[in-house]
Structures are given as structure tokens and as C-alpha cells.
Amino acid sequence: MSSILTNKSAMVALQTLKSINANLGQVQGEIATGKSISSAKDNSAVWAISDSLALGKSSVAVGQNAAETVADLLTDIKGKIVAAQESNVDRDKINADVTALKEQIESVVGAAQFNGLSLVDGGANVEVLSSLNRDAAGDVSSSNITVATQDLATGGYSAKDVFATGGGGETANGDAFSFSLDNGGVADALTIAVGTAFEAGDKVAVRVGDQVASYTLTQSDVDATTTDDLVAVGLKNAIDSLGIDGLEIDYDSGTPAELAFTNNGTQDVAVTGQFTDAGSGGLGALSTIDVSASGDHLAALGAIEGLIDTAIDAAASLGSSAGRLETQSDFISKLTDSFTSGIGSLVDADMEEASANLQALQVQQQLGVQALSITNQAPQSILSLFR
């Protein structure tokens, strides 16, 4: 039955044309955007990790640069101390130079901050977000890289009573000591005189050759009546653990306790040591260095060696942390590329296929328009029945 009110053929042709146009729009969108799926990719977690690592690397870089600068300045101070050993020098002027260098160190440590964070002020360790991990159950947990904060602060130090003497070596009184162990069985004695001024957390560090051993006083040490004995034993064990060939240390539990160093090796060995307060900064003993008077350079030399070691250790530790952060940052960068590539394989358009579909759909569109035109003319044939 033909009807001038309802043209079913035109309706079918129209729906076909709409479908063709919809497909054509989709293919044209693929060609325009390059994507078969245009939904946004959510990489907020990856970017959060990248930002955290970037901030961490910047903070560590500032701290490492500060530690290296401090080590250089301390080496300059050591040069001044050595120069002060000469008998015909103006020690007051040299000491003025040393004071200026100490102030410069304080300035460097104080300015070594990034985004309000300092890694050289002895504060709490810093946790840097390094990854987000998803287990088989879908639970998400985070992993962090711990950056150990270094203590290069210069305040809060008071001298301790310790001295080295005997065996033809050098003598230094106060909080620092320095002497040389000649090869061939020559012994120097380090006398540990620990008084009531010591407290838990006080530390003595001894550098023997190119190795460093240290002992930190415990509350039990402080409470004991033989504190000096306990410190001497602890220090002896720490030095013995270095395994220095030819070095022997004999312990004498006299009053005060004594450690006798004997060098049976083939080379001379320099020994320097430094006591530091529990509450002082890592460079607290810097305030005790003074070469204005004759003989002060010996104690100063022992102190500066320990301080240089502290700065070098700080730079090494921060350098190690910087390496870890750089490695993780490279991994995250590659991981981001892998995510992009993987998602791209799902959402990116196949341009060759899209080109072929475009041409086919354009032909179908033309045919659909023509078919709709033909069906729209069908009611005109009904007029011929009335002629």
C-alpha cells in the first residue's frame, strides 16, 4: 500500500544516512585527533612521583653542594693552621683569616635550603615518594627513599678533657688530639680522661691513617664509676674493627684509662681525634679552633681533621642519596613512556584504516543522499493515478 502520509522507504533511507553520517563523523574525529578513543588518560600518580623526586633531587643537590663547599673551606682552614706552625708568622692575622673562614662556613650551612628544607642542619631524615605499588588484591601502597640529613651545624660545643702523650709523639690537650705513629714498633699512648662533664651522646672519633673509628657514650657509660675505662674499651674495639695492618692497641685500666698504640707496619701512621658534645652540631668543635697563641695549632690540627672527615662523609652520603634519586627518576621517566605507549596502543587511531573507512563512508553518504532523494520522490508517482 502506498501512502502520501507515511513514506517508509524515506524513513529507512534517512536512518541509513544518519548511521553513515555518524560513522563518518567518528572517522573524521579519529583523523583529526589521531585517537580512536578520545577519553583523557589519568597519570596523576605518575606525575606526583615525578614531582616528589624532582624536589628531592633539588634539595639533595643543594645539600651536597653545601657539604662540598664546607669541606673545601675546612681544608683552607687546615692550611692556615699548618702555616701557623712557623715561628716567624703573625698568628693574629692568620687567626683572623681562620675566623673569617669559620663565618663563611656558618653562612653556607645556613643558606643551604631548597623550598624551606635543609639537609645539612641535623634535622629529621627526609622521606621522598619514589613509587606507588599495587598488589594482586588491588591494594595500593607507597615506597619512599630515605635521605639521611647531615649535621654540619656549628653551634653548642664545649671542650672535653682528653689528651695524647708519650712515645715521642706530639701532645695535644683539650678536646682534640693528634700524634704520629712511626713505623717499627714505636708506641704512643692516648690517655682517656673522662670527667663528670660528659653525658650520653658525647662522641669521640679517631682517624688512623685514612680510616675513621668512633665511639659514642651511652647513659650506662656516664652512670658508671669507670666511665673512662668504658670509653677506652669502646674506642679500642672500634679501632680494632678497622683491621689496620700492623697496628696494635693495648688497653691499660689505670686512672685514667690508657690506650697504647704500636705501629708494627712499614709506614708512618697519623692519628687524630676529636670529642664532640651530644647536643652540639656536627661542626660544633669549629668554635674551639684558635691559632693565635703558640702551641694551639696542635689541638687545632686534630680538630680540623675530624671536621673535614665530617664534611666529606656528609657530602658522600648526600651524593649516594642523589644517585638513588636520579636512578629512580630515570626509571619513572621510562615508566611514563611505557604507560603512554601502552595506552596509545589502545586509544590511538589506525590512520591507514581510518583513511580507507573515510573514503568508503563518503561513497555511502553520497549513495544515502541519493537514495533519500529517490524515496522522497515516491509520493509523486501517486499523482499519476489521478490523471
C-alpha positions in Angstrom: 0.0 0.0 0.0 1.3 3.4 -0.9 0.7 6.4 1.3 1.3 10.1 1.0 1.4 10.4 4.8 3.9 7.8 5.7 6.9 7.2 3.5 8.5 4.0 4.9 11.2 3.9 2.3 12.2 7.5 3.1 12.4 6.6 6.8 14.7 3.7 6.1 16.9 5.8 3.8 17.0 8.6 6.4 18.1 6.2 9.2 20.7 4.7 6.9 22.0 8.2 6.1 22.2 9.1 9.8 24.2 6.0 10.6 26.5 6.7 7.7 27.0 10.3 8.9 27.6 9.2 12.4 30.3 6.7 11.3 31.7 9.4 9.0 31.9 11.8 12.0 33.7 9.2 14.1 36.3 8.5 11.4 36.8 12.2 10.7 37.4 12.7 14.5 40.0 9.9 14.5 41.8 11.6 11.7 41.6 15.0 13.3 42.7 13.8 16.8 44.8 10.8 16.0 42.8 8.8 18.6 40.2 6.1 18.3 39.2 6.8 21.9 39.4 10.4 22.9 38.9 9.9 26.7 41.6 11.5 28.9 44.4 9.5 30.4 44.8 9.9 34.2 48.5 9.9 35.1 48.3 12.0 38.3 50.0 9.3 40.4 53.0 9.2 38.0 53.3 13.0 37.9 53.1 13.2 41.7 56.0 10.8 42.0 58.0 12.7 39.4 57.4 16.0 41.3 58.4 14.4 44.6 61.6 13.1 43.0 62.4 16.4 41.4 62.0 18.2 44.7 64.1 15.6 46.4 66.9 15.8 43.9 67.0 19.6 44.1 67.1 19.5 47.9 69.9 16.9 47.9 71.8 18.8 45.3 71.8 21.9 47.4 72.9 20.0 50.5 75.6 18.1 48.6 77.0 21.4 47.2 77.0 22.9 50.7 78.8 19.9 52.2 81.5 20.0 49.4 81.9 23.8 49.9 82.3 23.3 53.6 84.9 20.6 53.1 86.8 23.0 50.8 86.6 25.8 53.4 87.8 23.5 56.2 90.7 22.4 54.0 91.6 26.1 53.7 91.4 26.4 57.5 93.8 23.4 57.8 96.2 25.3 55.5 96.1 28.3 57.8 96.7 26.0 60.8 99.7 24.5 59.2 101.0 28.0 58.3 100.7 29.0 62.0 103.3 26.4 63.0 106.0 28.6 61.6 107.8 30.7 64.3 108.1 33.9 62.3 104.4 34.4 61.3 101.8 36.8 62.5 99.4 34.3 64.2 96.9 37.0 65.0 96.4 37.7 61.3 96.2 34.0 60.5 93.7 33.6 63.2 91.7 36.4 61.7 91.6 34.6 58.4 90.5 31.4 60.2 87.7 33.3 61.9 86.5 34.7 58.5 86.5 31.2 57.1 84.5 29.9 60.0 81.9 32.6 59.5 81.8 31.7 55.8 81.1 28.1 56.8 78.2 29.2 59.0 76.8 31.3 56.2 77.0 28.3 53.7 75.3 25.9 56.1 72.6 28.5 57.0 71.8 29.2 53.3 71.8 25.6 52.2 68.0 25.3 51.8 65.7 24.5 49.0 62.0 25.2 49.3 62.5 25.7 53.1 64.2 22.3 53.5 67.8 21.9 54.7 69.6 18.6 54.6 72.7 19.8 56.5 71.2 21.2 59.7 71.0 17.9 61.6 67.2 17.7 61.4 65.0 14.7 60.8 65.6 12.4 57.8 63.5 13.2 54.7 61.2 10.7 53.0 60.9 11.1 49.2 58.0 9.4 47.5 59.5 7.0 44.9 56.7 4.7 43.8 53.1 3.6 44.2 52.8 -0.2 44.3 49.6 -2.2 43.6 49.4 -5.8 44.9 47.3 -8.7 43.4 44.4 -7.7 45.6 44.4 -4.2 44.2 45.7 -2.6 47.4 48.0 0.4 46.8 51.0 1.2 49.0 53.7 3.8 48.6 57.5 3.4 48.7 59.9 6.1 49.8 63.6 6.8 49.5 65.1 7.9 52.8 67.5 10.8 52.6 69.7 11.0 55.7 70.0 14.6 57.0 73.6 15.6 57.7 74.7 17.6 60.7 77.0 20.5 59.7 75.7 22.9 62.3 78.4 24.8 64.1 76.9 25.7 67.5 76.7 24.3 71.0 80.1 22.9 71.8 82.2 22.8 74.9 85.7 21.3 75.3 86.3 17.9 76.8 89.2 16.7 78.8 91.2 14.3 76.7 94.9 14.3 75.7 97.5 12.3 73.9 101.0 11.9 75.1 104.1 9.7 75.1 106.4 7.8 72.7 108.0 10.8 71.2 104.7 11.8 69.5 103.0 15.1 69.6 101.0 16.3 72.5 97.6 17.9 72.4 95.4 18.9 75.4 91.7 19.7 75.5 89.0 18.2 73.2 91.3 17.2 70.3 94.5 15.3 69.9 97.0 14.5 67.1 100.1 12.4 67.0 102.2 10.3 64.6 103.0 6.6 64.9 106.4 6.0 63.4 106.8 2.5 61.8 109.0 -0.1 63.6 107.2 -0.7 66.9 107.1 2.9 68.3 104.3 3.3 70.8 102.2 6.4 71.6 99.7 6.4 74.4 96.3 8.0 74.3 95.1 8.8 77.8 91.3 9.0 78.1 90.4 11.3 81.0 86.7 11.3 81.2 85.1 13.6 83.8 81.7 14.3 85.2 81.1 16.8 82.4 80.5 14.0 79.9 76.9 13.0 79.0 75.2 10.3 77.0 75.6 11.0 73.3 79.0 12.6 73.5 81.2 11.1 70.8 84.9 10.6 70.2 86.1 10.0 66.6 89.6 8.8 65.8 91.2 8.9 62.4 94.0 6.4 61.9 95.7 6.9 58.5 92.7 7.1 56.1 90.2 5.2 58.2 87.9 6.5 60.9 86.6 4.8 64.1 84.2 6.3 66.6 82.6 5.6 70.0 79.5 7.3 71.4 79.0 7.4 75.1 75.8 5.7 76.5 73.9 6.6 79.6 75.4 3.4 81.2 78.9 4.8 80.5 78.0 8.1 82.1 76.5 6.4 85.2 79.4 4.1 85.7 82.2 4.9 88.1 84.7 3.9 85.4 83.5 5.9 82.5 87.0 6.4 81.2 87.6 2.7 81.1 84.4 2.0 79.2 85.2 4.7 76.7 88.7 3.4 76.2 87.5 -0.1 75.6 84.8 1.0 73.2 87.2 3.1 71.3 89.8 0.3 71.2 87.2 -2.1 69.8 86.1 0.4 67.2 89.7 0.9 66.0 90.5 -2.8 66.1 87.5 -3.4 63.8 89.2 -1.3 61.1 91.7 -4.1 60.7 94.7 -1.8 60.1 97.7 -4.0 59.3 100.5 -3.7 61.8 98.5 -1.5 64.3 98.3 -2.9 67.9 96.4 -1.2 70.7 96.9 -2.2 74.3 94.4 -1.3 77.0 95.5 -0.2 80.4 92.7 0.2 83.0 94.7 2.7 85.1 93.4 6.0 86.4 92.8 7.4 83.9 92.5 4.6 81.4 95.1 4.5 78.6 95.4 3.1 75.1 98.9 2.4 73.8 99.2 2.5 70.0 102.0 0.5 68.5 102.8 0.7 64.8 104.4 -2.5 63.5 103.7 -1.7 59.9 106.1 -0.4 57.2 104.8 3.2 57.1 104.2 6.0 59.5 100.6 6.4 60.6 99.0 9.7 61.6 96.4 9.6 64.4 94.0 12.4 65.0 90.9 12.5 67.2 88.0 14.8 68.3 85.4 14.8 71.0 82.0 16.3 70.3 79.1 17.2 72.5 75.8 15.3 72.3 73.9 18.5 71.8 76.3 20.2 69.5 76.3 20.4 65.8 78.5 18.2 63.7 80.9 21.1 63.2 80.5 22.3 66.8 84.2 22.0 67.5 84.9 24.6 64.9 84.4 27.2 67.5 87.3 25.9 69.5 89.9 26.4 66.8 92.3 29.2 67.6 95.9 29.6 66.4 96.6 33.0 67.9 98.9 31.5 70.6 102.0 29.4 70.1 101.2 25.7 70.5 97.5 26.0 69.8 97.9 24.7 66.3 98.4 21.1 67.6 95.0 20.9 69.1 93.5 22.8 66.1 95.1 20.4 63.7 93.5 17.4 65.4 90.1 19.2 65.5 90.2 20.2 61.8 90.9 16.7 60.6 87.8 15.4 62.4 85.7 18.3 61.0 87.0 17.6 57.4 86.0 14.0 57.8 82.5 15.0 58.9 82.0 17.3 55.9 83.4 14.7 53.5 81.2 12.0 55.0 78.2 14.3 54.7 78.9 15.0 51.0 79.4 11.3 50.3 76.1 10.4 52.0 74.2 13.1 50.1 75.9 12.0 46.9 74.8 8.5 47.4 71.2 9.7 48.0 71.4 11.8 44.9 72.4 8.8 42.9 69.4 6.8 44.2 67.0 9.6 43.4 68.5 10.0 39.9 68.2 6.3 39.2 64.5 6.3 40.4 63.8 9.4 38.4 65.1 7.8 35.2 63.0 4.7 35.9 59.9 6.8 36.4 60.6 8.6 33.1 60.8 5.3 31.3 57.8 4.0 33.1 55.8 7.0 32.0 56.9 6.4 28.4 55.8 2.7 28.8 52.4 3.9 30.1 52.0 6.3 27.2 52.9 3.7 24.7 50.6 1.1 26.2 47.7 3.4 26.4 48.4 4.6 22.9 48.1 1.2 21.5 44.5 1.2 23.0 43.3 4.6 22.1 45.4 5.8 19.1 43.7 5.6 15.7 45.0 3.3 12.9 45.4 6.1 10.3 45.6 3.7 7.3 42.3 2.0 8.3 40.7 5.4 9.1 41.7 6.7 5.6 40.1 3.6 3.9 36.9 3.9 6.1 36.7 7.6 5.3 36.6 7.0 1.5 34.1 4.2 1.9 31.8 6.2 4.1 31.9 9.2 1.8 30.7 7.0 -1.1 28.0 5.5 1.2 27.0 9.1 2.2 26.6 10.1 -1.4 24.5 6.9 -2.1 22.5 7.5 1.0 21.7 11.1 0.0 20.7 9.9 -3.5 18.5 7.1 -2.1 16.8 9.5 0.2 16.2 11.8 -2.7 14.6 8.9 -4.7 12.4 7.8 -1.8 11.2 11.4 -1.3 10.0 11.4 -4.9 8.0 8.2 -4.5 4.8 10.1 -3.4 4.9 11.9 -6.7 4.0 8.7 -8.6 0.7 8.5 -6.8 -0.4 11.7 -8.7 -0.3 9.7 -11.9 -3.3 7.6 -10.7 -5.5 10.8 -10.7 -4.6 12.0 -14.1 
